[in-house]
Amino acid sequence: MDTERLGIDPSGKGRNGVEELKDTKLPKPTPWKIGGFYGVFEGRDGMPVSGCVIWRDLNKRTRDMHAVAKIESKLRSERDNEQREYGMSGLARPELVPIDPVRLDGKNYPIWARRMEFFLKELKVEYVLYEPCPSIIVGSVAFSGGLTELKDAKEKWIKDDFLGLRTILNYLCDDLLHRYGKRKKTTTAKQLWDDLKLMFGTKKYLVRKYMDFQMVDQKPLVEQIQEFNRIFDEVVASGMTLSEKFHVSAILSKLPASWKHVNIKLKRNINEPLTLEVLMDHLRIEEEYVCV
């Protein structure tokens, strides 16, 4: 090949790569006189080469080299700017953190529902909880292309609904899985989602859980009260109005039998409003004293 005979790098980068492209000089051909005509030159192997071929190849290679250098320079500049941006801010490159939902046991529905929604959104199937399956009505589509799109959308919805349903079932506790896992095959993810919300996410259920809560002597008292406080927060978050004074009275009424004397002492001796924070401090001190 003529370019090989002339010592031209076929890659278009030169010996030192694109970084030194500006310093690259084109080889100057040596004139070789044949019969008094200087239109041909001596190549690297000593064979005559037409001057037209030489300059045509050199011109093409030069344009290619400049094009490659321009593209690589742009990419290098973008990469350097990105690294400089993260370096100056002191932040690491953001990465997606996978969501690991908790298993629903009936008592943790609010936090379970929020995390499950995030998880289904991460799987890109959350829409099946709010959008019905696309239906195909004969005569509603004027052209075959639209009918094909509807069929594809319906098939995708069915697959995503199956994934959403299995994901929800997978994050139920064993008792709930046994109860809801035997449902009809036609059950959709939305139907299961609505049933769980009706069972564990309604105000009626939260109020019943709040009123039925009991404390026992076998467990640490402060931990039980903290759990009762979480149920109180769930009731308030659902839109119901419960005052802190009512909640404090409910805590005192649910103290175990061995703590009734503390209830009486707090009502008699306290000289400040019995807020939830004050009550928690007194009970924590009493529990530490009993443990000692």
N, C-alpha and C positions, 0 to 999 in steps of 0.2 A: 504494500500500500504506500502511496506517495507520502502520506503524513508520517509513516514509520521511517521512511528513508530520510525524511527531513529532520527527524528527531523531535517531532511534535507529540506532546502528551495527549492521547485520545480522551482522557477523562476531562480535559479542559481546565484542570486545576493547577497545572504546573508542578514543578518539583517540590516547591515549598508550600503547596496548598493555596487556598483562596486568601489566607491571611496576608500573603505577600503579593497579591495580585498587582497592586499598584507599582511595585518595583520590578515586575516581570517585563523584560524587553524581548521583543520579537527577534528571532535570529536573522541576521543579515546575510542573504545569500551571496555566494561568491560568483562573480561573472566568469563565464567560461566561453571563450571565443571559439566558435566552430564555423569555419568558412567565412569569417568576417562578420558574423551575425551574433549580436549579444542578447537575443531573445530567449536563450536557454541558459541554465545554470548548473553548477556541479552540486549534486546532492551529497549526503553523508557517506554513501557507499561509493562515491566517485562516478556514479552514472548521471548522465544529463537529464534534467527535469525542466519542463516548460515553465517559463515565468508566470504565465497565466494560471497554471494549476497551483503554483506556490502561493500567490497572493490571494487566490480564491479560498484556498484552505485556511490560510492564516487569518483572513478577514472573518470567516465563519467561526473559527475557533475563538477569536478574540471577542466576538459578540456573545458567544455562549458563556465564556468565562466571566464576562461582566454581568450577565444575567444571573448566573449562579451566585456570584459574589453579592449582588444586590439582595437576593432572596435570603441568603444565609445571614447577611448583616441585619436584615429586618427581624428575623427570628431570634437572633442573638440579643438584639436590643430589647425585644419584648420579654425574653427570659430574664435578662438582667434587671429590667424595671420591676418585674414581679418579685424577684428575690430581694431587691432593695426595699420594696414596699413592706414585705413581711419582716425583713431584718430591722427596719427603722421602728416599726410598731412593736417589736418584741413578741409578736404572736406567731404561733406555729400555724402551718397550713391547716385550714379547717377540714375535718374529716367527719363523715356521717357516723353517728353513734347508734348502733342497733338498739332497738327497744325490746325489752324483755318483759312482757305482761305478767302480772301475778295471776294466780288461779283464784277464781271466784268461789268463795265459801258461803256466800249469803250475807256476811257481815261487812264485807269490804266492797260493796257494789259501786259506790261513787268513784273510788280511785281505780277500781278494775275497769269500769266503763270508759273512763278517760284514757287510760293506757291502752285499752283494746282499740279504741278509735284511732289513736296514733299508730298503732301497730298495723291495723288494716289499711290505713292511708299509706304507710310505708310499703305495703304489699300491692298498693294501687288497686284495691278491691273495695274500698270503703263506700264507693258510690252505690253498691248493690243494696245498702241499707236505706237509701233514700230515693233511688230511681227504680221504677218497675221494669220488668223485662220487656224489651221492644216487641211489639206485636205486629204481625204481618196481616193486613186486611186485603183480601182479593179485590182488585180494581182500584186500590188507593195509590198504586205506583204506576206512573205513566210510561216508564221505560225500564228495560231489563237491568240497566246499571243500578238504578235505585233499589230494585228488588234484591240484587246481590248484596248491596251494602247493608240492607236491613237484615238479611240472613246472617251476614258476618257479625253484625252487632248483636244479634240475638244469641248466636253461638258463643261469642265472647262473654256476654252477660251470664250465660248458664255456667260456663267454666269458672268465672270469677265468683259467682254465687256459691258454687260448690267449695271453692277454696275458702271463702269467708265463713261458710257454715262449719267446715271442719276445723278451722282455726279457732272459732269461738268454743266449739265443743272441747277442743284440746286443752283449753285453759279454764275448764270447770273442775271443781273438786270431784272426788270419786262419787260421792252421793248424788250430786247434781248431774254428773255425766251418766250415771245409771238411770236417772229419772228422765233426762231429756235426750239421751242417746238412742232410745227405742222409738222415736217418733217416726212418722211416715216418711218415705223417701221423697215425697213431694214438698216437704218442709223446706222453706227458704231461709236464708240467713236473716232476713228482716223479720220473719215470723218468730224465729228463736230469739232474736234481739228484743223484740217487743214483749215477748212473754217474760223474759228475764227482767226487763225494766218494770213490767207490771207487778212482778213478784217481789222484787227487791228494791226498786227505785222509786216507788210511790210514797207519798206522804203518809198514807195509812200504815204502810209497813214500817217506816221510820219511827212513827209515833209508837207503834206497838213494841218495836225493839227498845225504844227509850223507856217506856213504862214497865216493861218486863225485866229490865236489867236488875240483877241482884248481885250483891257482894257477899263473899264468903270468907271465913277465917283462914282457909288453907292457902290463900294466895296473898302476896304483898298488897297492902291496902292502897298505897299510892299508885301502883300500876293499874289496879282496877278502876280507880277514879280517873286516871288518864284515859283509859278506854271509854269510860262513861262520858268524858268530856268530848271525845271524838264523835260519839253518837250525837251529842248535843250540837256539835258543829254541823253535822250532816242534816239534822232537822232544820236548823236555821238556814243552811245553804239551800234547802229545798223550797224556801219561801215562807215558811211558817214563823210566827213570832213567839219566841220564848225569852223571857227576861232572865238576866243573870241571877236576880234574887230568887226567882222560881227554881232555877237550876241548883243554887246553893241549898235551898230547902230540900230538893229532891236528893241531893247527895247525903245530907244529914239523915234523911228518912231511910236511906238504903244502907247505912253503915251496919256491919255485922253486929250480932248481939253482944259480943265482947267489947264493942266500942261505944256502947250506949252511954257510958259514963263520960266519955269525951264529948258527946253531943250535949249532955246536960251542962258540963263545965264551960263549953264555948258559949252557950246561951246565957249563962249567969255572969261569967267573969270578964267577958270581952268588953273593952271600952272604945272600940272603933267599929265602923260599919263592917259587917261580915261580908266582904266581897269574895269572889272566887279565889283571887290571889291570896288574900289573908287566910282563908280556910285551908288552902293547899299548904301554906307555910306551917300552920299549926298542926295539921295532920302529919306532915312530914317529920316535924320535930317529935311528935308523940310516937310515931312509928320507930324512929331511931332510938328513942328512950326505951321503948318496949324491947327492942332487939338487944340492947345492951344488958 
